Amino acid sequence: MSTILVVDDEIGIRELLSEILSDEGHVVLTAENAAAARALRQREMPDLVLLDIWMPDTDGVTLLKEWAASGQLSMPVIMMSGHATIDTAVEATRFGALDFLEKPIALARLLAAVRSGLERGKSRHGMTAAGALPATGPAQRGAEARPAPTEAPREVAPAPPAPPANAASVALDQPLREARDQFERVYFEYHLARESYSMTRVADRAGLERTHLYRKLKQLGIELVRGNRRPHGVDEPAASEPLPPQSGESEPS
C-alpha cells in the first residue's frame, strides 16, 4: 500500500482521482493548492505526487522547483494539465518530473503512470539504501560470519474463486433479455469476488467505463456497500455506493 498526494485546485479532479486510487488500495492525500501541498509535504512523506500545473496561487512547475531546490523532491512527481504546452511539460521534466498526464486523463494511462512512478520510487530508495551501507569492519565481519536467520515461508496468493454453481444454469428457453440479465449477474458477481470488489479492476476486465459499470450493477440488482456487496434478492436496507456524476454517455448494450 502506497501513499499518494494529489494536488489540484479542482475539487472534482481531486475526488475522482482519490476514489480511483483508493479503490486500487492506496492511501490518498489531497491538497487544493500549493500552500496546502507544502504543509502536507512537511508532515508526510508520500510515495508519489500527482501535481497539477495550473493553480491560482502558485503553479505546479514553481512548486516542483521549490521542492527540488530544498531537497524535498525525494518522491516521483507526475504533472497534470489540460492546458499545458509541450514546452511546459519539457520544463517540468528538466526539474525532476517523472511523467506528464494530459487532462481529461484516461483511466488506463493514469494507472500505468502511477504503477511506473511507484516502481521508480522503490528503485530510487533501494539504490539510496545500498549506497548508505557502512564500510565493513571487524564487528561487521563477525556479524556476517553468523548464519543468517531462516527466511519465513512466503505467503501463497489465494486462488481465484471458483465459478458460481449457477454459472451454467442459465435457462435457454426464456426471452433473450432475461437470459442475458441472468448471465450478466453471474458474470459480475464472479469477477467482483475475484477482484476483491475493486471497481477499477472489474471495469478494466469487463471493458466498461466505471460509470457504466455502476449503472449495470444497479440495473442487475447487485448493490455495493463499503468493500462488499449485498446479494441480489436480499431485502434488508443497505447503504449502496453512490453513482458517480452522469457523464452524458449512453450505456453500451
URLIN-V274635 format. One record per residue. N is the residue number from 1. SS is DSSP state (~ for helix, > for strand, _ for the rest). OMEGA is omega in whole degrees, 0 to 359 (none if undefined). Layout:
BEGIN
[[N SS OMEGA] [N SS OMEGA]]
END
This chain:
BEGIN
[[1 _ 183] [2 _ 177] [3 > 183] [4 > 177] [5 > 178] [6 > 181] [7 > 181] [8 _ 182] [9 _ 178] [10 _ 183] [11 ~ 179] [12 ~ 178] [13 ~ 180] [14 ~ 182] [15 ~ 181] [16 ~ 180] [17 ~ 179] [18 ~ 180] [19 ~ 182] [20 ~ 184] [21 ~ 175] [22 ~ 178] [23 ~ 177] [24 _ 176] [25 _ 181] [26 _ 170] [27 > 187] [28 > 172] [29 > 181] [30 > 176] [31 > 185] [32 _ 179] [33 _ 184] [34 ~ 181] [35 ~ 178] [36 ~ 179] [37 ~ 178] [38 ~ 181] [39 ~ 178] [40 ~ 181] [41 ~ 177] [42 ~ 184] [43 ~ 187] [44 _ 176] [45 _ 183] [46 _ 177] [47 _ 182] [48 > 177] [49 > 169] [50 > 192] [51 > 177] [52 > 181] [53 _ 185] [54 _ 176] [55 _ 190] [56 _ 185] [57 _ 179] [58 _ 182] [59 _ 185] [60 ~ 180] [61 ~ 178] [62 ~ 178] [63 ~ 178] [64 ~ 178] [65 ~ 179] [66 ~ 180] [67 ~ 180] [68 ~ 182] [69 ~ 183] [70 _ 180] [71 _ 180] [72 _ 180] [73 _ 181] [74 _ 181] [75 _ 177] [76 > 179] [77 > 177] [78 > 181] [79 > 178] [80 > 175] [81 > 174] [82 _ 185] [83 _ 186] [84 _ 177] [85 _ 176] [86 ~ 180] [87 ~ 179] [88 ~ 179] [89 ~ 179] [90 ~ 179] [91 ~ 179] [92 ~ 178] [93 ~ 179] [94 ~ 182] [95 _ 170] [96 _ 178] [97 _ 182] [98 _ 187] [99 > 180] [100 > 179] [101 > 180] [102 > 178] [103 _ 353] [104 _ 187] [105 _ 176] [106 _ 183] [107 ~ 182] [108 ~ 179] [109 ~ 179] [110 ~ 183] [111 ~ 178] [112 ~ 180] [113 ~ 180] [114 ~ 178] [115 ~ 181] [116 ~ 180] [117 ~ 180] [118 ~ 177] [119 ~ 178] [120 ~ 179] [121 ~ 178] [122 ~ 179] [123 ~ 181] [124 ~ 180] [125 ~ 178] [126 ~ 179] [127 ~ 178] [128 ~ 180] [129 ~ 180] [130 ~ 180] [131 ~ 182] [132 _ 180] [133 _ 180] [134 _ 177] [135 _ 183] [136 _ 177] [137 _ 182] [138 ~ 181] [139 ~ 180] [140 ~ 180] [141 ~ 178] [142 ~ 179] [143 ~ 180] [144 ~ 182] [145 ~ 180] [146 _ 179] [147 _ 179] [148 _ 179] [149 _ 180] [150 _ 182] [151 _ 179] [152 _ 179] [153 _ 180] [154 _ 178] [155 _ 179] [156 _ 180] [157 _ 181] [158 _ 179] [159 _ 178] [160 _ 182] [161 _ 178] [162 _ 178] [163 _ 180] [164 _ 183] [165 ~ 181] [166 ~ 183] [167 ~ 182] [168 ~ 185] [169 _ 177] [170 _ 182] [171 _ 183] [172 _ 180] [173 _ 178] [174 _ 179] [175 _ 186] [176 ~ 184] [177 ~ 179] [178 ~ 179] [179 ~ 180] [180 ~ 178] [181 ~ 180] [182 ~ 179] [183 ~ 182] [184 ~ 178] [185 ~ 178] [186 ~ 182] [187 ~ 184] [188 ~ 176] [189 ~ 179] [190 ~ 184] [191 ~ 174] [192 ~ 178] [193 ~ 182] [194 ~ 183] [195 _ 178] [196 _ 177] [197 _ 173] [198 _ 182] [199 ~ 180] [200 ~ 182] [201 ~ 178] [202 ~ 178] [203 ~ 179] [204 ~ 181] [205 ~ 182] [206 ~ 181] [207 _ 180] [208 _ 168] [209 _ 182] [210 ~ 180] [211 ~ 179] [212 ~ 180] [213 ~ 177] [214 ~ 182] [215 ~ 181] [216 ~ 180] [217 ~ 178] [218 ~ 179] [219 ~ 182] [220 ~ 179] [221 _ 177] [222 _ 184] [223 > 182] [224 > 170] [225 > 185] [226 _ 176] [227 _ 181] [228 > 178] [229 > 172] [230 > 183] [231 _ 179] [232 _ 176] [233 _ 179] [234 _ 189] [235 _ 181] [236 _ 180] [237 _ 177] [238 _ 179] [239 _ 182] [240 _ 180] [241 _ 184] [242 _ 176] [243 _ 173] [244 _ 181] [245 _ 180] [246 _ 182] [247 _ 181] [248 _ 180] [249 _ 177] [250 _ 181] [251 _ 177] [252 _ 180] [253 _ none]]
END
